[in-house]
Amino acid sequence: MFDRSPIGLPQAVGVGYKPQHFSDILSGDHPVKWLEVHAENYMGGGGRPIAQLRALSEHYDISVHGVGLSIGSEQGLCPDHLDRLKHLLDWLNPAEFSEHLAWSTHDGHFLNDLLPVPYTANTLTRICAHIEQVQDHLGRRMLLENPSSYLSFTNSTYDEPSFLNEIAKRTGCGLLLDVNNIFVSATNLDWDPAHYVDALDLSQVGEIHIGGHHEDHDGAGHVLLIDSHSAPAVEPVWDLLDRVLSTTGPKPVLVEWDTDVPEWPILRREAQRANSAIHQVTANAA
Amino acid sequence: MQPEFTTSLFDADRLPPEVIAEAQSTSSRARFGIYRNNVIVSLCDALEATFPRTRAAIGATNFRNIARVFVTEAPPTSPLMFHYGDKFPAFLAQFPPLKKLGYLHDLARIEYLMCQSYHAAEHNRPDWEAISQISDTEFLNSTCLLGPEVFVVSSPYPIFDLWRVSKTGGPPPRPEAQSVLVVRPEFDPMVLQIPNAMARAIVLLNSGHSFGETQAKLNQETDQFDITETVEKLAKYNCFIQIGAL
């Protein structure tokens, strides 16, 4: 079992760090209190990426978000990648580390997408074993993020909240709750997003993501939402954030914007809105 | 499930795996197509990010079409996307429609090495004060260690001129063999043109030959070669980690 508890992020707003915002972030004229980086972008030997991350970590808490562990893989975790991750987390000592409920590797190839797993007893056992392996190797608790789903499996025997609750219970990992992912999956698969939130063990949530998606159709008349991280969050997603925060109280909330990254003032505006949502629930609790 | 899923990702003619709900329906095929699209497009995007001048040289549409073939044949083997594309230059060289653009391999190779240089580790520098105290003979008997950000590309094509015009435009360069040195004095890699003999010297130094051995080998080709110029060039751009034991 892991022996080091996470430091934890501030109960405040963070943004996904993009190098083009380096100077704006260091200016300090914004509500952002912490930053999230993608682990794999900082696994080179050195250069500007590492230098910037070191500089940022002197001023801001950092959350490291992995996209390459392939926790749902049927073929096991890559020991080299676990070692790279441990090296990064050991020197950076971030406030949190998170990964995805997904797989992305097969037969030695990295597929560069977060691919879905069926929610069965077998996959539950496998994923829990992988999370325990990660936590033991890293010597710290991790957070697991709920996916955006576009399809379902005929052999699933758990619904997603039950599956995530069981993983957290068995492994001691926390949850990274992406409210946009809930909305995307619920729309695509005809779930009730509010019911999803109510069914999840929100006491395990260590971090929240909010971001944008775009709308498409599935060719059979059904709206299909794509988790693109390329737009502002829509109103129903902000409502879901409020619903979660009203139960959990203030939490670290990340504005996630990874493609078609906007100028800083636009990202700052999204961050201000998330900050207001956190402050609102703080005021209500007082 | 994952072997079948992976096979379907890279073959647009295949149906989604049977384990997916209503796998044969129009809706499920469209839904599975999102994953297929995410994989192919994100890998093509990664290649575009690493090879912008190669893309400019052959045109955006051609590049995208070729990249789609490459990512299907050679998906990455690591989640570190800045390492992806090491086999892309060789793929371009063997891609039949590009046979007449023989220089593309070397242009793409420079771009890939620039990306590796950008992410390379910082390193110590030699103690130049101590080196200045050793005799010429001792120096010529010394070997050196170059930084992980340093690369040489020698080409039968005017590759430096082609590299330059790929950004600034200009008339096609006159045919000649050229060599370049990739360095990174601080954070931004640079591409420098160097004499072909200097390129061969750097390759020899990097494979463990002493300065004297390198001088002697190059003198077999030309009596114009002076190892001092190579040392000065490498020193100017902070390429040395170590010289001899110093």
Interface residues (C-beta under 8 A of the other chain):
Chain A: E40 N41 M43 G44 G45 G46 G47 R48 P49 A51 V67 G68 S73 E74 Q75 H81 R84 W103 S104 T105 H106 D107 G108 H109 F110 L111 N112 D113 L115 P116 P118 Y150 L151 S152 F153 T154 N155 N188 H217 D218 G219 A220 H222 L224 I226
Chain B: M1 Q2 P3 F5 T6 L9 P16 E18 V19 I20 A21 S25 T26 S27 S28 R29 A30 R31 F32 I34 Y35 N38 V39 S42 L43 A46 P75 P76 T77 S78 P79 L80 M81 F82 Y118 H119 A120 A121 E122 P148 E149 R184 F187 D188
